[in-house]
Amino acid sequence: MIAAAFQVRPMPQQDGPLEPSIQNEVDHAVDRAEAWLARQTNLVSMARVATTNTVDVARLFATNGLTREKIALKLISSQKGEGWWIVSTNAAPTRAAVEMLKGL
């Protein structure tokens, strides 16, 4: 009788859909990023950013061995308040992060 009072929820599976709260955060991050990308007009080329931010780019997109939820949380937590990743003068990292999030 006591057991019936508690709702049993299965543990999330690594290959299954994202947990609803994480999926909500992913959707919010993608919306913010796409709004930021839509406002951008003058962007620096990726070559310039790669020479100055190679470590940041490599650290952000290093996902080997991480579960889908950990990848989502890593990307979401590194997004800046305006919706971009790495630098605000280059849309390439933001576009890459959006594609990764959409692929989860």
Secondary structure, DSSP 4 states (H G I P E B T S, - for coil): -HHHHSPP-PPPPTTSPPPHHHHHHHHHHHHHHHHHHHH--S---HHHHHHHHHHHHHHHH--TT--HHHHHHHHHHH--TTS-SS-TT-SHHHHHHHHHHHH-
